C-alpha cells in the first residue's frame, strides 16, 4: 500500500466522524446560545422587577413622610415640668426660667 492510498483511506474513514463531530458542535453551540438568551431575559426581567419594587418602596416612604405632621408646640398653661426621682421626692425643671 502506498502513502497516497493510506491518506485516501484515512480521509474516507474519518470523514463520517468529522461530519458527526461538526454537527454535534453546531448543536451544542446553538443550545448554548439559546440557553444564554433565555438566562439574559430572565435576569433582565429580575432587574426590572427589583426596580419596580424599589420605586414602590420609595413611593410608600414618601407618602409616609409626607403624612407625618410636625408636633405643635404646647401652649404655656402655667404648669412646670417635674420628675419623680424616687419615693416622695420630685425635681422640677424650668421653673426659675419662667417670665
C-alpha positions as CSV (number, residue, x, y, z in Angstrom):
1,X,0.0,0.0,0.0
2,X,1.4,3.3,-1.0
3,X,1.4,6.6,1.0
4,X,-1.3,8.0,-1.3
5,X,-3.6,5.1,-0.7
6,X,-3.2,5.4,3.1
7,X,-4.0,9.1,3.1
8,X,-7.1,8.4,1.0
9,X,-8.2,5.6,3.2
10,X,-7.7,7.5,6.4
11,X,-9.6,10.5,5.0
12,X,-12.5,8.4,3.9
13,X,-12.7,6.6,7.2
14,X,-12.5,9.9,9.3
15,X,-15.0,11.8,7.2
16,X,-18.2,10.5,8.8
17,X,-16.8,11.0,12.3
18,X,-15.7,14.5,11.3
19,X,-19.1,15.4,10.0
20,X,-20.8,13.9,13.1
21,X,-18.4,16.0,15.3
22,X,-19.2,19.1,13.3
23,X,-23.0,18.5,13.7
24,X,-22.6,17.8,17.4
25,X,-20.6,21.0,17.8
26,X,-23.2,23.1,15.9
27,X,-26.0,21.6,18.1
28,X,-24.0,22.4,21.3
29,X,-23.3,25.9,20.1
30,X,-26.9,26.6,19.2
31,X,-28.1,25.1,22.6
32,X,-25.6,27.4,24.4
33,X,-26.8,30.4,22.5
34,X,-30.5,29.6,23.3
35,X,-29.8,29.0,27.0
36,X,-27.7,32.2,27.2
37,X,-30.6,34.2,25.6
38,X,-33.1,32.7,28.0
39,X,-30.9,33.5,31.0
40,X,-30.3,37.0,29.8
41,X,-34.1,37.6,29.5
42,X,-34.7,36.1,33.0
43,X,-32.0,38.3,34.6
44,X,-33.2,41.4,32.8
45,X,-36.8,40.7,34.0
46,X,-35.4,40.3,37.5
47,X,-33.7,43.7,37.4
48,X,-36.9,45.3,36.1
49,X,-39.0,43.7,39.0
50,X,-36.4,44.8,41.6
51,X,-36.6,48.3,40.1
52,X,-40.4,48.3,40.4
53,X,-40.3,47.1,44.0
54,X,-37.7,49.7,44.9
55,X,-39.7,52.5,43.3
56,X,-42.8,51.3,45.1
57,X,-40.9,51.3,48.4
58,X,-39.7,54.8,47.8
59,X,-43.2,55.9,46.9
60,X,-44.6,54.4,50.1
61,X,-41.8,56.0,52.2
62,X,-42.5,59.4,50.5
63,X,-46.2,59.1,51.4
64,X,-45.4,58.1,55.0
65,X,-43.0,61.1,55.4
66,X,-45.4,63.5,53.8
67,X,-48.3,62.3,56.0
68,X,-46.4,62.9,59.2
69,X,-47.2,66.3,60.7
70,X,-44.8,68.1,63.0
71,X,-46.0,68.3,66.6
72,X,-47.5,71.6,67.7
73,X,-45.7,73.4,70.5
74,X,-47.7,73.2,73.7
75,X,-49.2,76.3,75.0
76,X,-47.8,77.7,78.2
77,X,-50.5,77.0,80.7
78,X,-48.7,77.8,83.9
79,X,-47.5,74.2,84.6
80,X,-43.9,73.3,85.2
81,X,-42.2,70.0,84.4
82,X,-41.4,67.7,87.3
83,X,-40.0,64.2,87.5
84,X,-40.2,61.7,90.3
85,X,-36.7,60.8,91.5
86,X,-37.8,58.1,93.8
87,X,-40.3,57.8,96.7
88,X,-41.9,61.1,97.6
89,X,-39.1,63.2,96.0
90,X,-39.7,65.3,93.0
91,X,-37.5,67.5,90.9
92,X,-38.9,70.4,89.0
93,X,-37.2,71.8,85.8
94,X,-37.5,75.2,84.2
95,X,-39.4,76.9,87.0
96,X,-36.7,79.5,87.5
97,X,-36.6,80.4,83.8
98,X,-40.2,81.4,83.6
99,X,-41.0,85.1,83.0
